[in-house]
Amino acid sequence: EVLGWIELGKLEELYMRDQLFVQQKLGNAFAGYTELRPEFKPTYKLDVATGQYEQMGEKCRVPAWCDRILFRDSDRSRIDPLTYSRHE
């Protein structure tokens, strides 16, 4: 299912089920921190050389975003992220 969403560009579907996003929304992780919503395909399990995702093996780990950037600022106007992307 996850690979299908990635292939179809349905990143919103994937993000709504993202562990960090869900736990932040529930108040269980990184309270007061913000993350720009990734608008790029997940990087975990991606083979950079081929651009293909590794097959989900015995551990059943699915593609996900990794190396996230969270920031905390009481006055959001002081932070103006210029870009949030994956290396291509």
Secondary structure, DSSP 8 states (H G I E B T S, - for coil): -HHHHHHHT-HHHHHTT-HHHHHHHTTSSSTT-B-----S---BTEETTTTEE----TT----B--S---B--SSGGG----------
